[in-house]
Amino acid sequence: MNTPGDRYDPTARLLHWTMAGLLITLVGLGFYATSLTYYDPLYHRSVFWHRSIGLLVFALAWVRLAWRLSHPPPAHLAESPAWERLAATWTHQALYGLMILIPVTGYLISTADGRGVSFFGWFELPALLEPDKARATWMGKVHLGAALLFCALAALHAAAALKHHFIQHDATLRRMW
């Protein structure tokens, strides 16, 4: 259980670092896939992995959110200024929201042709809406914009953690490590 001033519990740390790795992989696969043509042999394979990992991240985001709500994180360090605590809270909330929004928009893009989305070839998540090519275009723009915002916020999050560790020499990063 997390306690004020303590480290995050092992489950929170496992979820954080697992998702960090998966999200970095998703960003790389997403940009790689969009650099290929539809007829490139690696295009469909990279899209398959991007979609499957995206569904996994969507499920883990809900697990992570439930865990965080049932196991509140340690309190902010007392020496952190109020503006920093507020910025950290807003950034974390935005990251959680984007971890839900981005896979939803990806699903809406992927199913806009009426076909479901495979989860690592184990089962298929069916298309729930009628085919709509315009939805794919619109959701593609939302997906990309949200992904770019996520990358910016994640970079800010990482930079803040590194600043706390290497410049301020406080326990912020060690509590999640």
Backbone bond lengths (Angstrom), bond angles and torsions (degrees), N, CA, C in turn:
res aa  C-N    CA-C-N  psi(-1)  N-CA   C-N-CA  omega(-1)  CA-C   N-CA-C  phi
1 M - - - 1.446 - - 1.529 109.16 -
2 N 1.336 117.94 135.50 1.454 121.06 175.37 1.519 109.42 -69.64
3 T 1.318 116.15 141.93 1.456 120.57 174.75 1.520 108.24 -130.60
4 P 1.327 118.04 152.04 1.471 120.41 -178.43 1.526 111.33 -53.45
5 G 1.335 115.55 133.52 1.448 121.38 178.29 1.515 114.28 76.67
6 D 1.318 116.92 -0.64 1.455 122.88 -176.52 1.525 109.46 -96.18
7 R 1.323 114.88 -179.70 1.468 120.18 173.07 1.522 109.33 -78.52
8 Y 1.318 115.07 162.20 1.462 119.66 169.93 1.524 107.52 -67.60
9 D 1.322 116.63 150.57 1.459 119.18 -178.84 1.534 109.86 -72.03
10 P 1.335 117.60 163.36 1.471 120.79 -176.22 1.530 113.82 -57.34
11 T 1.336 118.17 -36.63 1.468 119.68 -179.97 1.521 110.41 -66.26
12 A 1.327 117.57 -43.47 1.472 120.92 178.70 1.528 110.59 -61.90
13 R 1.338 115.89 -42.38 1.469 119.26 179.34 1.524 111.08 -65.75
14 L 1.339 117.68 -42.46 1.465 121.29 178.81 1.529 110.79 -61.32
15 L 1.318 116.38 -46.92 1.468 119.91 178.88 1.531 111.16 -62.26
16 H 1.328 117.20 -42.85 1.466 121.27 -179.09 1.522 111.38 -59.49
17 W 1.337 116.99 -52.74 1.460 120.24 -174.40 1.531 112.42 -74.94
18 T 1.338 117.48 -33.11 1.467 119.73 175.34 1.515 109.97 -63.39
19 M 1.324 115.54 -47.38 1.462 118.78 -179.58 1.520 111.80 -67.10
20 A 1.328 117.45 -34.97 1.465 119.62 177.12 1.531 109.67 -58.73
21 G 1.327 116.10 -46.86 1.470 119.67 178.50 1.518 112.45 -63.11
22 L 1.329 116.38 -43.83 1.469 119.93 179.44 1.528 111.50 -64.74
23 L 1.318 116.90 -40.10 1.465 120.39 -179.05 1.524 111.63 -68.06
24 I 1.322 117.36 -38.67 1.467 120.20 175.62 1.524 109.46 -63.09
25 T 1.334 116.60 -41.65 1.464 121.14 177.28 1.525 110.86 -61.50
26 L 1.334 116.56 -43.81 1.468 120.75 179.69 1.523 111.76 -61.23
27 V 1.312 116.84 -44.12 1.470 120.26 179.62 1.530 109.51 -61.10
28 G 1.330 115.99 -46.63 1.465 119.22 178.89 1.514 112.75 -61.26
29 L 1.330 116.32 -46.10 1.473 120.04 178.92 1.522 111.88 -64.22
30 G 1.327 116.33 -39.96 1.461 120.37 -179.29 1.524 111.67 -62.31
31 F 1.323 116.12 -47.81 1.462 118.91 179.81 1.527 111.40 -70.24
32 Y 1.330 117.18 -35.17 1.461 120.38 177.13 1.526 110.34 -63.69
33 A 1.335 117.03 -47.39 1.467 120.96 -178.37 1.528 110.95 -60.79
34 T 1.329 116.48 -40.43 1.472 118.33 -178.57 1.525 112.38 -72.98
35 S 1.333 117.39 -13.43 1.463 120.03 176.84 1.530 111.90 -84.55
36 L 1.339 116.72 -11.98 1.460 121.60 -177.88 1.521 111.07 -96.35
37 T 1.310 115.85 158.48 1.461 119.45 172.91 1.525 108.56 -84.82
38 Y 1.308 115.65 160.99 1.461 121.76 -179.59 1.525 111.20 -57.29
39 Y 1.321 117.12 -31.13 1.464 121.32 -175.30 1.526 113.03 -92.56
40 D 1.308 118.49 -0.72 1.463 121.17 175.79 1.528 108.15 -66.59
41 P 1.334 118.34 133.90 1.467 120.19 -178.42 1.536 113.80 -58.14
42 L 1.311 117.96 -28.10 1.462 120.85 -178.60 1.531 113.09 -87.32
43 Y 1.331 117.39 -11.20 1.468 119.89 -177.65 1.529 111.19 -59.45
44 H 1.317 117.11 -55.18 1.473 120.67 -175.44 1.531 111.60 -66.10
45 R 1.313 116.87 -35.39 1.466 119.94 177.76 1.530 110.28 -65.56
46 S 1.333 117.75 -45.06 1.464 119.83 -178.99 1.529 110.75 -67.78
47 V 1.334 118.31 -35.69 1.465 120.95 176.84 1.535 110.03 -67.19
48 F 1.332 117.00 -41.20 1.470 120.87 177.11 1.522 110.53 -56.20
49 W 1.339 117.67 -48.81 1.456 121.65 -179.01 1.524 111.20 -67.96
50 H 1.332 117.11 -38.80 1.462 120.82 178.72 1.536 110.24 -61.72
51 R 1.314 116.79 -44.81 1.470 120.61 -179.95 1.530 111.32 -66.69
52 S 1.312 116.60 -44.95 1.464 120.07 -178.63 1.524 111.45 -63.54
53 I 1.322 116.57 -46.66 1.462 119.92 178.68 1.524 109.87 -66.19
54 G 1.330 117.49 -35.82 1.465 121.13 176.80 1.521 111.86 -60.42
55 L 1.339 117.26 -41.37 1.467 120.45 176.77 1.531 110.96 -65.93
56 L 1.328 116.28 -38.85 1.458 120.16 177.20 1.532 110.68 -62.85
57 V 1.328 116.76 -44.16 1.465 121.01 177.93 1.528 110.63 -62.03
58 F 1.331 116.76 -39.97 1.466 120.46 178.40 1.535 110.43 -59.48
59 A 1.329 116.45 -46.63 1.467 120.39 179.14 1.531 110.90 -64.95
60 L 1.329 116.87 -44.27 1.464 120.24 179.95 1.524 111.97 -66.66
61 A 1.326 117.41 -31.35 1.467 120.11 177.72 1.521 110.35 -62.13
62 W 1.338 116.90 -40.06 1.464 120.17 177.88 1.530 111.28 -68.68
63 V 1.344 116.39 -39.00 1.467 120.39 176.39 1.530 108.86 -62.87
64 R 1.310 115.50 -45.30 1.459 120.40 -178.70 1.524 111.46 -64.31
65 L 1.316 117.00 -41.93 1.458 120.76 178.44 1.526 110.69 -63.76
66 A 1.329 116.75 -44.35 1.468 120.34 178.17 1.524 110.56 -62.01
67 W 1.340 116.30 -41.19 1.462 119.74 179.68 1.526 110.23 -63.77
68 R 1.316 116.06 -44.08 1.471 119.69 -178.68 1.527 111.36 -64.35
69 L 1.333 117.08 -38.78 1.460 119.93 179.61 1.529 111.72 -69.18
70 S 1.330 116.32 -32.61 1.467 119.58 -179.48 1.530 112.94 -91.05
71 H 1.318 116.68 -13.05 1.465 122.09 179.27 1.534 107.29 -135.54
72 P 1.326 117.56 81.71 1.479 120.01 -176.31 1.521 111.75 -53.32
73 P 1.328 115.89 143.27 1.467 119.01 -179.61 1.517 111.16 -68.25
74 P 1.334 116.64 161.94 1.463 119.14 176.01 1.533 109.71 -58.28
75 A 1.310 115.99 152.32 1.465 120.69 178.61 1.524 109.60 -62.90
76 H 1.331 115.36 153.08 1.469 119.56 173.91 1.523 108.45 -59.77
77 L 1.302 115.71 151.19 1.465 119.37 177.99 1.528 109.11 -64.74
78 A 1.307 115.91 138.50 1.464 121.58 -175.81 1.523 112.18 -59.73
79 E 1.329 116.99 -31.61 1.467 119.63 -177.55 1.533 113.40 -76.73
80 S 1.326 117.99 -8.48 1.466 120.92 178.65 1.520 110.22 -74.23
81 P 1.334 117.49 131.60 1.461 119.73 177.94 1.536 111.26 -64.26
82 A 1.310 116.85 156.31 1.468 122.44 -177.21 1.524 111.41 -57.41
83 W 1.344 118.46 -40.22 1.457 120.64 -178.21 1.530 110.62 -64.26
84 E 1.341 117.03 -35.18 1.465 120.99 178.95 1.524 111.04 -68.94
85 R 1.326 116.65 -41.93 1.461 120.75 177.92 1.522 110.44 -62.61
86 L 1.332 116.64 -42.08 1.460 121.19 178.86 1.533 110.74 -65.85
87 A 1.330 116.87 -44.18 1.470 120.90 178.61 1.526 110.80 -61.79
88 A 1.333 116.54 -41.23 1.470 120.37 179.38 1.529 110.11 -64.43
89 T 1.314 117.20 -43.42 1.471 121.11 179.66 1.522 110.74 -62.05
90 W 1.318 117.39 -47.93 1.469 120.75 -179.58 1.522 111.33 -64.47
91 T 1.325 116.14 -40.76 1.468 119.45 179.86 1.520 110.69 -64.14
92 H 1.332 117.32 -44.25 1.465 119.97 178.24 1.532 111.11 -62.16
93 Q 1.311 117.55 -42.76 1.464 120.43 179.37 1.527 110.81 -63.46
94 A 1.321 116.66 -41.76 1.470 120.16 178.18 1.530 110.82 -64.54
95 L 1.326 117.55 -41.22 1.469 120.35 178.88 1.526 111.03 -62.50
96 Y 1.329 116.90 -43.02 1.465 119.75 177.34 1.526 110.57 -62.07
97 G 1.323 117.15 -46.18 1.467 120.45 178.90 1.518 112.20 -59.46
98 L 1.326 116.50 -42.04 1.467 120.38 179.85 1.524 112.12 -69.80
99 M 1.349 117.77 -30.40 1.467 120.21 176.75 1.528 111.41 -67.85
100 I 1.330 117.26 -16.97 1.465 121.90 174.46 1.534 109.51 -94.35
101 L 1.338 116.50 -47.97 1.468 121.53 -175.67 1.527 112.69 -62.00
102 I 1.304 117.41 -45.23 1.472 120.22 -174.37 1.532 111.91 -62.40
103 P 1.335 120.04 -47.58 1.471 118.08 176.34 1.532 113.39 -64.63
104 V 1.326 117.92 -33.53 1.472 119.65 177.66 1.522 109.78 -63.21
105 T 1.329 116.93 -45.69 1.467 118.89 179.11 1.527 110.79 -66.26
106 G 1.335 116.73 -35.93 1.472 119.53 176.71 1.515 111.43 -62.68
107 Y 1.322 115.97 -42.53 1.474 120.49 176.56 1.531 110.15 -61.11
108 L 1.327 117.32 -43.63 1.467 120.44 -179.07 1.524 112.23 -66.45
109 I 1.321 117.49 -32.00 1.471 121.18 173.98 1.526 109.04 -67.68
110 S 1.323 115.10 -51.35 1.466 121.49 -173.46 1.517 113.57 -64.20
111 T 1.321 117.45 -30.33 1.466 120.65 -177.07 1.526 112.49 -99.42
112 A 1.320 117.30 4.68 1.468 120.11 -178.52 1.525 112.59 -65.18
113 D 1.332 117.16 -17.41 1.468 120.49 177.11 1.534 111.58 -92.30
114 G 1.341 116.83 3.25 1.462 120.80 177.40 1.513 114.58 92.30
115 R 1.342 116.90 -5.08 1.466 120.33 178.46 1.514 110.53 -96.31
116 G 1.334 116.12 151.69 1.455 121.57 178.70 1.516 111.95 -76.43
117 V 1.324 115.10 -177.42 1.460 121.98 -179.49 1.525 108.29 -118.46
118 S 1.319 115.87 126.48 1.459 121.48 179.49 1.522 110.17 -77.54
119 F 1.325 115.18 139.83 1.463 121.52 174.42 1.521 107.31 -106.97
120 F 1.335 115.83 93.19 1.460 124.24 -179.47 1.535 113.07 53.89
121 G 1.331 117.22 23.81 1.455 121.06 -179.23 1.525 113.72 77.38
122 W 1.324 118.83 1.34 1.464 122.54 -178.02 1.518 111.44 -82.16
123 F 1.322 117.07 -39.91 1.460 122.08 176.74 1.517 107.62 -158.84
124 E 1.308 115.39 169.52 1.458 120.10 -179.04 1.519 110.26 -118.90
125 L 1.321 115.45 132.84 1.452 121.60 172.78 1.526 105.85 -85.45
126 P 1.331 118.56 117.64 1.463 119.83 -173.65 1.531 113.07 -71.17
127 A 1.305 114.90 158.10 1.470 120.80 172.41 1.526 107.20 -72.85
128 L 1.319 116.80 128.69 1.460 120.79 -177.19 1.521 112.77 -99.59
129 L 1.329 116.80 -14.52 1.453 121.53 -179.58 1.524 110.00 -115.44
130 E 1.319 114.92 159.51 1.462 120.57 176.51 1.530 109.62 -63.65
131 P 1.334 116.85 149.74 1.472 119.17 176.82 1.531 110.57 -57.15
132 D 1.331 115.65 140.55 1.461 120.93 -178.45 1.521 108.63 -160.36
133 K 1.333 116.30 103.40 1.457 121.39 -177.68 1.532 111.50 -63.48
134 A 1.324 117.45 -34.98 1.469 120.73 179.16 1.529 110.64 -63.78
135 R 1.330 116.99 -35.52 1.463 120.64 177.94 1.530 110.01 -62.29
136 A 1.315 116.31 -40.66 1.468 120.02 179.79 1.527 110.29 -61.39
137 T 1.309 117.19 -42.65 1.471 121.12 -179.94 1.518 110.86 -65.14
138 W 1.322 116.39 -48.74 1.461 120.98 -177.68 1.526 110.73 -65.59
139 M 1.330 116.78 -46.49 1.465 120.37 180.00 1.528 111.08 -66.31
140 G 1.332 116.88 -30.33 1.463 120.26 176.63 1.515 111.11 -61.44
141 K 1.327 116.18 -40.87 1.468 119.89 177.90 1.529 111.35 -67.53
142 V 1.329 116.81 -41.52 1.473 120.51 178.18 1.530 109.48 -65.07
143 H 1.337 116.68 -43.52 1.466 122.36 -179.57 1.531 110.58 -58.86
144 L 1.318 116.36 -48.72 1.463 120.51 -179.40 1.522 110.85 -64.73
145 G 1.327 117.32 -46.89 1.463 120.07 -179.92 1.515 112.00 -60.99
146 A 1.331 116.62 -43.41 1.466 120.76 179.04 1.527 110.58 -66.11
147 A 1.335 117.06 -38.46 1.465 120.44 178.99 1.532 110.91 -65.96
148 L 1.321 117.03 -40.69 1.470 120.05 177.88 1.526 110.70 -66.11
149 L 1.327 117.25 -40.72 1.463 120.88 175.84 1.524 110.15 -62.43
150 F 1.333 116.50 -43.05 1.461 120.19 177.61 1.529 110.51 -58.83
151 C 1.326 116.96 -45.64 1.472 120.41 -179.74 1.527 110.41 -60.56
152 A 1.327 117.38 -42.51 1.463 120.79 179.69 1.530 110.70 -64.25
153 L 1.323 117.10 -45.19 1.461 120.11 179.77 1.530 111.83 -67.41
154 A 1.328 117.14 -37.93 1.466 120.55 177.88 1.527 110.29 -65.60
155 A 1.331 117.03 -38.68 1.469 120.46 176.79 1.530 110.12 -65.41
156 L 1.316 116.98 -41.35 1.466 121.29 176.54 1.532 110.34 -61.96
157 H 1.326 115.83 -44.67 1.473 122.47 178.65 1.531 110.38 -58.40
158 A 1.325 116.97 -48.04 1.468 121.49 179.93 1.522 111.05 -66.29
159 A 1.331 116.57 -42.08 1.469 119.79 179.40 1.530 110.98 -63.24
160 A 1.321 116.63 -40.10 1.465 120.04 178.52 1.529 110.64 -64.32
161 A 1.334 116.71 -42.45 1.463 119.93 178.69 1.526 110.62 -62.51
162 L 1.325 117.09 -41.85 1.465 120.74 179.15 1.532 111.38 -67.81
163 K 1.323 116.73 -37.70 1.477 120.52 176.49 1.521 110.10 -60.99
164 H 1.331 115.94 -46.29 1.469 119.65 178.83 1.532 110.94 -60.83
165 H 1.314 116.72 -39.01 1.460 120.45 -176.00 1.530 112.49 -75.42
166 F 1.338 116.60 -49.42 1.461 119.80 -171.43 1.530 114.43 -92.76
167 I 1.311 117.85 -25.50 1.469 119.99 -177.56 1.533 110.78 -102.75
168 Q 1.322 116.27 -48.99 1.459 119.61 -178.24 1.529 112.70 -87.46
169 H 1.329 116.22 -16.98 1.463 121.99 178.59 1.533 112.58 54.36
170 D 1.343 115.63 40.54 1.470 118.71 177.13 1.528 109.51 -104.05
171 A 1.320 117.51 -175.92 1.463 122.91 -171.16 1.538 114.03 -90.83
172 T 1.319 117.88 7.54 1.469 119.86 -174.11 1.524 112.22 -53.83
173 L 1.318 118.00 -54.16 1.470 121.26 -177.17 1.538 110.86 -71.18
174 R 1.300 117.50 -39.47 1.467 120.68 -179.17 1.530 112.16 -61.67
175 R 1.324 117.97 -27.91 1.462 120.08 -179.61 1.531 111.86 -69.34
176 M 1.329 117.71 -24.20 1.461 121.46 179.21 1.524 111.50 -101.65
177 W 1.315 118.07 -12.39 1.466 121.23 -175.71 1.487 112.61 -84.29
